[in-house]
Amino acid sequence: MKDKEKNFHWLREYSEKRGISFFGVADFTRYNRVINISKKEIEGLIYAISLGIRLSEGVLAGIKDGPTELYVHHYQQANSILDSTVFFMADLIQKTGYHSLPIPASLTVNKEKQEAHLSHKHIAVLAGHGWIGKNNLVVNPIFGSQVRYVTILTDLPLSTGNQLEYGCEECRACLEACPAEALGESPEEYNFNRCFQKLDSFYLKKGLPAHICGICVRACSRNQVQLFSGR
């Protein structure tokens, strides 16, 4: 247990020095979502380090009816910082004699289903960063959905976090903001097809480098979360 806590603290300190907002660890054996990585690549990697970086309220405030150029650049920069951090953190883990596998922050490997190697958001939930909200994103109890996440898989012994209870309560900010009417009163009512059609329209119309929107991210702010969850 002491080794797990020691490893947790030195990696968290490293992530904080690189500007990471949230550091947590999930028991990867509990992950039951889609994974587009071979069994051989992840064999023995039973821990999932989840890192989160807060997005700029100022940048998000400029989003009205679709992603702005400023938001697109900010989104890419956040992904770049996350990818850089897990690149070097994975190397640090390797130097201790353990194995690590950094997963890209935003890389689609199944375009038809819009799937990545794994779901960073569900790893984040298992690590205790938040819950899946009505907007189908992680809702952090401090900053709402205005956080991006990335993952490292490893066999380095680490202390793991606990899942948080669902806390969206009566908040409907994302429902009222969504231009695709893709959201419902529970996470299960999220309509992927409606959401993706709107993302695709932004992608084609604005010539974006990725399928992004930002509208429900802007709507799910720390003020909204604190108002309805009592945090």
C-alpha positions as CSV (number, residue, x, y, z in Angstrom):
1,M,0.0,0.0,0.0
2,K,2.8,2.4,0.8
3,D,4.4,1.8,-2.6
4,K,1.1,2.5,-4.3
5,E,0.6,5.8,-2.4
6,K,4.2,6.8,-3.0
7,N,4.0,6.2,-6.7
8,F,0.6,8.0,-6.8
9,H,2.1,11.1,-5.1
10,W,5.2,11.5,-7.2
11,L,3.3,11.1,-10.5
12,R,0.7,13.6,-9.3
13,E,3.4,16.1,-8.4
14,Y,5.0,15.6,-11.8
15,S,1.6,16.2,-13.6
16,E,1.0,19.4,-11.5
17,K,4.4,20.8,-12.5
18,R,3.3,20.4,-16.1
19,G,0.1,22.3,-15.6
20,I,-2.3,19.4,-15.3
21,S,-5.5,20.2,-13.3
22,F,-6.6,16.8,-12.2
23,F,-4.7,13.5,-11.6
24,G,-6.4,10.2,-10.7
25,V,-6.0,6.5,-11.2
26,A,-8.6,3.9,-12.1
27,D,-8.6,0.2,-11.7
28,F,-8.5,-0.8,-15.3
29,T,-9.9,-4.2,-14.7
30,R,-13.2,-2.5,-14.0
31,Y,-13.3,-0.8,-17.4
32,N,-16.0,-2.5,-19.5
33,R,-16.3,-0.1,-22.5
34,V,-15.1,-0.5,-26.0
35,I,-11.4,-0.8,-26.5
36,N,-9.6,-0.7,-29.8
37,I,-6.2,-2.0,-28.5
38,S,-5.0,-5.6,-28.9
39,K,-5.0,-7.8,-25.8
40,K,-1.2,-8.3,-26.2
41,E,-0.6,-4.5,-25.9
42,I,-2.5,-4.1,-22.7
43,E,-1.7,-7.5,-21.0
44,G,-0.8,-6.9,-17.4
45,L,-1.6,-3.2,-17.5
46,I,-4.2,-3.1,-14.7
47,Y,-4.0,0.6,-13.8
48,A,-5.2,3.6,-15.8
49,I,-3.8,7.0,-15.0
50,S,-6.3,9.7,-15.9
51,L,-5.1,13.3,-16.4
52,G,-7.4,16.3,-16.9
53,I,-6.7,19.9,-17.9
54,R,-9.1,22.7,-17.4
55,L,-10.3,24.7,-20.4
56,S,-10.4,28.5,-20.5
57,E,-13.7,30.1,-19.5
58,G,-12.8,33.1,-21.6
59,V,-12.4,31.0,-24.8
60,L,-15.6,29.0,-24.1
61,A,-17.5,32.2,-23.5
62,G,-17.1,33.1,-27.2
63,I,-19.0,30.0,-28.3
64,K,-22.6,30.9,-29.3
65,D,-24.0,28.8,-32.1
66,G,-20.9,26.7,-33.0
67,P,-17.2,26.3,-32.4
68,T,-15.1,29.4,-32.9
69,E,-11.6,29.5,-34.4
70,L,-10.3,30.4,-31.0
71,Y,-12.0,27.4,-29.4
72,V,-10.7,25.0,-32.2
73,H,-7.1,26.2,-31.5
74,H,-7.6,26.0,-27.7
75,Y,-9.0,22.5,-28.1
76,Q,-6.0,21.4,-30.1
77,Q,-3.6,23.0,-27.6
78,A,-5.2,21.2,-24.7
79,N,-4.8,17.9,-26.5
80,S,-1.2,18.7,-27.3
81,I,-0.4,19.4,-23.7
82,L,-2.1,16.3,-22.6
83,D,-0.3,14.1,-25.2
84,S,3.0,15.7,-24.3
85,T,2.5,15.1,-20.6
86,V,1.6,11.4,-21.0
87,F,4.5,10.9,-23.4
88,F,7.0,12.0,-20.8
89,M,5.1,10.5,-17.9
90,A,5.1,7.1,-19.6
91,D,8.8,7.4,-20.1
92,L,9.3,8.1,-16.4
93,I,7.4,5.0,-15.6
94,Q,9.4,2.9,-18.0
95,K,12.6,4.1,-16.3
96,T,11.4,2.6,-13.0
97,G,11.2,-0.8,-14.7
98,Y,7.5,-0.9,-15.2
99,H,5.4,-0.8,-18.4
100,S,3.3,2.0,-19.7
101,L,1.1,2.7,-22.7
102,P,0.1,6.4,-23.4
103,I,-3.2,6.7,-25.2
104,P,-3.7,9.8,-27.5
105,A,-6.0,12.4,-26.2
106,S,-8.0,12.7,-29.4
107,L,-7.5,10.2,-32.1
108,T,-10.4,8.5,-33.9
109,V,-9.6,4.9,-34.9
110,N,-13.1,3.9,-35.9
111,K,-14.6,6.7,-38.0
112,E,-18.0,5.1,-38.5
113,K,-18.6,4.7,-34.8
114,Q,-16.4,7.7,-33.8
115,E,-14.4,5.6,-31.4
116,A,-10.9,6.2,-30.0
117,H,-8.6,3.5,-28.6
118,L,-10.6,3.7,-25.4
119,S,-13.0,6.1,-23.7
120,H,-11.0,8.7,-21.7
121,K,-14.2,9.9,-20.1
122,H,-15.1,6.5,-18.7
123,I,-11.6,6.1,-17.3
124,A,-12.0,9.5,-15.8
125,V,-15.2,8.4,-14.1
126,L,-13.6,5.3,-12.7
127,A,-10.7,7.4,-11.4
128,G,-13.1,9.7,-9.5
129,H,-12.9,12.8,-11.6
130,G,-16.7,13.1,-12.1
131,W,-19.8,11.4,-13.5
132,I,-21.3,11.0,-17.0
133,G,-23.8,13.9,-17.3
134,K,-26.9,14.5,-19.4
135,N,-24.5,15.8,-22.1
136,N,-22.7,12.4,-22.3
137,L,-19.5,14.1,-21.1
138,V,-17.7,13.9,-17.8
139,V,-19.1,16.4,-15.3
140,N,-16.4,17.4,-12.8
141,P,-17.8,18.7,-9.5
142,I,-15.5,21.7,-9.7
143,F,-15.4,22.7,-13.3
144,G,-18.3,20.9,-14.9
145,S,-17.5,19.6,-18.4
146,Q,-14.9,22.2,-19.1
147,V,-12.0,19.7,-18.7
148,R,-10.3,17.5,-21.2
149,Y,-8.8,14.1,-20.3
150,V,-6.1,11.7,-21.4
151,T,-5.0,8.2,-20.2
152,I,-1.9,6.1,-19.5
153,L,-2.2,2.4,-18.9
154,T,0.5,0.9,-16.7
155,D,1.4,-2.0,-14.3
156,L,3.1,0.4,-11.9
157,P,1.3,-0.1,-8.5
158,L,-0.9,2.9,-7.8
159,S,-3.6,3.9,-5.4
160,T,-7.0,4.1,-7.2
161,G,-9.9,6.5,-6.8
162,N,-13.6,6.0,-6.1
163,Q,-16.4,6.8,-8.5
164,L,-18.5,9.8,-7.6
165,E,-22.3,9.8,-7.4
166,Y,-24.3,11.2,-10.3
167,G,-24.8,14.9,-9.6
168,C,-26.5,16.7,-12.4
169,E,-29.8,16.7,-10.4
170,E,-32.3,19.1,-12.0
171,C,-29.8,21.0,-14.1
172,R,-30.9,21.3,-17.8
173,A,-28.3,23.8,-19.0
174,C,-26.9,21.4,-21.6
175,L,-30.3,20.4,-22.9
176,E,-31.4,24.0,-23.4
177,A,-28.1,24.8,-25.2
178,C,-27.8,21.8,-27.5
179,P,-28.6,22.9,-31.1
180,A,-29.1,19.3,-32.2
181,E,-31.7,18.4,-29.5
182,A,-29.6,15.3,-28.9
183,L,-29.8,15.3,-25.0
184,G,-32.4,14.1,-22.6
185,E,-33.2,14.1,-18.9
186,S,-30.7,11.3,-18.3
187,P,-27.3,10.2,-19.8
188,E,-29.0,7.2,-21.4
189,E,-31.2,9.5,-23.5
190,Y,-28.2,10.9,-25.4
191,N,-28.8,10.6,-29.1
192,F,-25.4,9.9,-30.9
193,N,-26.8,10.3,-34.4
194,R,-28.3,13.7,-33.8
195,C,-25.2,14.9,-32.1
196,F,-22.9,13.6,-34.8
197,Q,-25.0,15.1,-37.6
198,K,-24.6,18.5,-36.0
199,L,-20.8,17.9,-35.5
200,D,-20.5,16.9,-39.1
201,S,-22.3,20.0,-40.3
202,F,-19.8,22.2,-38.3
203,Y,-16.9,20.0,-39.7
204,L,-18.0,20.5,-43.3
205,K,-19.2,24.1,-43.1
206,K,-16.3,25.5,-41.2
207,G,-13.6,23.2,-42.5
208,L,-12.7,22.1,-39.0
209,P,-9.7,19.7,-38.3
210,A,-12.0,17.6,-36.1
211,H,-15.6,16.9,-35.2
212,I,-16.1,19.3,-32.3
213,C,-18.8,21.7,-31.1
214,G,-18.2,23.1,-27.6
215,I,-21.7,24.4,-27.0
216,C,-22.6,21.9,-24.2
217,V,-19.1,22.2,-22.8
218,R,-19.6,26.0,-22.4
219,A,-23.1,25.4,-20.9
220,C,-21.8,23.0,-18.2
221,S,-19.8,25.4,-16.1
222,R,-18.7,25.3,-12.5
223,N,-21.4,27.7,-11.6
224,Q,-24.1,25.3,-13.0
225,V,-22.6,22.3,-11.2
226,Q,-22.3,24.1,-7.9
227,L,-25.9,25.5,-8.2
228,F,-27.6,22.2,-8.8
229,S,-25.3,19.7,-7.0
230,G,-24.8,21.8,-3.8
231,R,-21.0,21.6,-4.2
